[in-house]
C-alpha cells in the first residue's frame, strides 16, 4: 500500500535544511569543547600579551594621555604622589595592561564569538563580523566617554571635599584605580545595545 503525503504537510525549505546541516551543534564532545576553549584562550592570551608589549613600548605618551585629566583638575602646583618604592613601576605595568586590553579588544571579541559559533546556525554565524565591529566601536566609545566626560566630573566631585582642614593630595595608585573602574564600567554599559541586538537577531531574546 503506497503512502501519500498529507495534503497540508509542509516540507522544510532549503534554507532551513542548510541551517540544520550547517550547524555544528551536537557534533562536538565535551573534550572537543575543552580543546576549543583552550585554543580560544591561547589566542586571547597572546593578543593581550602582544597588546601589552606594544603599549609598554609607548608607555610615556599613553601615561601622559591618561593622567592629563587628573593633572588639569589639581590646584596650581599640585601633583599626584606615590608613597611606596614600587608603586610607580607597577602603575606603569597596569597602564600598559589596560591600554593593551583596549588594543586587543577586537581579537578578544572575535575569539569569544568563535567559541560559541559551533553551536549557532549558518544564518546566525553571518553576524560574526558585525558583532566584532560594533562591539569594538561601542567599547571604545564607552572608554572615551569615561575618559573625557565621566572621570573628570567624578574627579572634580571628590576633589571638592577639600577644605581648610583637609588638603587634597591624591595618591596616583587610587586615582588610577578609580579611572580603570569607571572606564571598564562604561565600556561594559556601552556594550548593552550591541548585546541585546544580536541576542534578539539570533532568537535568544
C-alpha positions as CSV (number, residue, x, y, z in Angstrom):
1,X,0.0,0.0,0.0
2,X,1.5,3.3,-1.1
3,X,1.6,6.2,1.3
4,X,0.7,9.7,0.1
5,X,1.9,12.9,1.8
6,X,-0.7,14.6,3.9
7,X,-2.2,17.4,1.9
8,X,-1.4,20.2,4.4
9,X,2.0,19.0,5.4
10,X,4.9,21.4,4.8
11,X,8.4,20.3,3.9
12,X,11.3,22.3,5.3
13,X,12.8,24.6,2.7
14,X,16.4,24.6,1.6
15,X,17.5,27.4,3.9
16,X,16.1,25.5,7.0
17,X,17.9,22.4,5.9
18,X,21.1,24.3,5.4
19,X,20.8,25.8,8.8
20,X,20.4,22.4,10.4
21,X,23.1,20.7,8.4
22,X,25.4,23.7,8.7
23,X,25.3,23.9,12.4
24,X,27.9,22.1,14.4
25,X,25.6,21.9,17.5
26,X,25.6,18.4,19.0
27,X,28.6,17.3,16.9
28,X,31.3,18.3,19.5
29,X,32.0,16.2,22.5
30,X,32.9,17.6,25.9
31,X,36.6,17.2,25.2
32,X,36.2,18.9,21.9
33,X,34.6,21.9,23.7
34,X,37.5,21.9,26.2
35,X,40.0,21.9,23.3
36,X,38.2,24.7,21.6
37,X,38.2,26.7,24.8
38,X,41.9,26.1,25.2
39,X,42.6,27.4,21.6
40,X,40.5,30.5,22.1
41,X,42.0,31.3,25.5
42,X,45.5,30.8,24.0
43,X,44.9,33.2,21.1
44,X,43.3,35.7,23.6
45,X,46.3,35.5,25.9
46,X,48.8,36.0,23.0
47,X,46.7,39.0,21.8
48,X,46.7,40.6,25.3
49,X,50.4,39.9,25.7
50,X,51.1,41.5,22.3
51,X,49.0,44.5,23.1
52,X,50.8,44.9,26.5
53,X,54.2,44.8,24.9
54,X,53.3,47.3,22.2
55,X,51.7,49.7,24.7
56,X,54.6,49.4,27.2
57,X,56.9,50.4,24.3
58,X,54.9,53.7,24.2
59,X,54.2,54.0,27.9
60,X,55.2,57.6,28.3
61,X,52.7,59.2,25.8
62,X,50.0,56.7,27.0
63,X,50.6,57.6,30.6
64,X,50.5,61.3,29.8
65,X,47.2,60.9,28.0
66,X,45.6,59.1,30.9
67,X,47.0,61.3,33.6
68,X,46.2,64.6,31.9
69,X,42.6,64.9,33.2
70,X,43.8,64.3,36.7
71,X,46.6,66.9,36.5
72,X,44.3,69.6,35.0
73,X,42.0,69.4,37.9
74,X,44.6,69.7,40.6
75,X,45.4,73.2,42.1
76,X,48.3,75.1,40.6
77,X,51.5,73.4,41.7
78,X,49.6,70.3,42.8
79,X,51.0,66.9,41.9
80,X,50.0,63.3,42.2
81,X,52.1,61.5,44.7
82,X,53.2,57.9,45.4
83,X,54.4,56.7,48.7
84,X,55.9,53.3,48.0
85,X,59.1,52.5,46.1
86,X,57.5,50.1,43.6
87,X,54.2,52.0,43.3
88,X,55.1,54.0,40.2
89,X,56.7,51.0,38.4
90,X,53.6,48.7,38.9
91,X,51.4,51.6,37.9
92,X,53.2,51.7,34.5
93,X,52.5,47.9,34.2
94,X,48.8,48.4,34.9
95,X,48.6,51.3,32.4
96,X,50.2,49.2,29.7
97,X,47.9,46.3,30.6
98,X,44.8,48.5,30.3
99,X,45.9,50.0,27.0
100,X,46.9,46.6,25.7
101,X,43.4,45.3,26.5
102,X,41.8,48.1,24.6
103,X,44.2,47.5,21.7
104,X,43.4,43.7,21.7
105,X,39.7,44.0,22.2
106,X,38.8,43.2,18.6
107,X,40.7,39.9,18.8
108,X,39.2,39.1,22.3
109,X,35.7,39.6,21.0
110,X,36.4,37.6,17.9
111,X,37.6,34.7,20.0
112,X,34.5,34.9,22.1
113,X,32.4,34.7,19.0
114,X,34.4,31.8,17.5
115,X,33.9,29.8,20.8
116,X,30.1,30.0,20.6
117,X,29.9,29.8,16.8
118,X,29.8,26.0,16.6
119,X,26.5,26.0,18.4
120,X,24.9,28.5,16.0
121,X,23.1,28.0,12.7
122,X,24.5,29.2,9.4
123,X,22.4,32.4,9.3
124,X,23.4,33.2,12.8
125,X,27.1,32.9,12.1
126,X,26.8,35.7,9.5
127,X,26.6,38.2,12.3
128,X,30.2,37.5,13.3
129,X,31.9,40.5,11.6
130,X,29.2,43.0,12.5
131,X,29.3,41.8,16.1
132,X,33.0,42.2,16.4
133,X,33.0,45.6,14.7
134,X,30.1,47.1,16.6
135,X,31.1,45.7,20.0
136,X,34.6,47.1,19.5
137,X,33.3,50.6,18.5
138,X,30.9,50.7,21.4
139,X,33.6,49.6,23.9
140,X,36.0,52.3,22.6
141,X,33.1,54.8,22.7
142,X,32.4,53.9,26.3
143,X,36.1,54.3,27.2
144,X,36.3,57.7,25.5
145,X,33.1,58.8,27.3
146,X,34.7,57.8,30.6
147,X,38.0,59.5,29.9
148,X,36.7,62.8,28.6
149,X,33.4,63.2,30.5
150,X,32.7,60.9,33.4
151,X,36.1,60.7,35.0
152,X,36.8,64.4,35.1
153,X,33.4,65.0,36.6
154,X,33.9,62.4,39.2
155,X,37.4,63.6,39.9
156,X,36.2,67.2,40.4
157,X,33.4,65.9,42.7
158,X,35.8,64.1,45.0
159,X,38.4,66.9,44.9
160,X,35.6,69.3,46.0
161,X,35.7,68.0,49.6
162,X,39.0,69.7,50.3
163,X,38.7,72.4,53.0
164,X,40.8,74.5,55.4
165,X,41.2,71.3,57.4
166,X,41.9,68.9,54.6
167,X,44.3,69.3,51.7
168,X,43.7,67.3,48.5
169,X,46.9,65.4,47.9
170,X,45.8,62.3,45.8
171,X,47.9,59.2,45.5
172,X,48.4,58.1,42.0
173,X,47.5,54.5,42.6
174,X,44.0,55.0,44.0
175,X,43.4,57.7,41.3
176,X,44.3,55.3,38.5
177,X,42.2,52.6,40.2
178,X,39.1,54.9,40.0
179,X,40.0,55.7,36.4
180,X,40.1,52.0,35.4
181,X,36.8,51.1,37.2
182,X,34.9,53.9,35.5
183,X,36.4,53.1,32.1
184,X,35.6,49.4,32.3
185,X,32.1,50.1,33.6
186,X,31.4,52.5,30.8
187,X,32.8,50.1,28.3
188,X,30.6,47.3,29.6
189,X,27.5,49.5,29.7
190,X,28.0,50.7,26.1
191,X,28.0,47.0,25.1
192,X,24.4,46.6,26.1
193,X,22.8,47.8,22.8
194,X,25.1,45.5,20.7
195,X,24.5,42.6,23.0
196,X,20.7,43.0,23.1
197,X,20.5,43.5,19.3
198,X,22.5,40.4,18.4
199,X,20.8,38.2,21.0
200,X,17.5,39.3,19.5
201,X,18.7,38.6,16.0
202,X,19.7,35.0,16.8
203,X,16.5,34.4,18.7
204,X,17.7,34.3,22.3
205,X,15.6,37.3,23.3
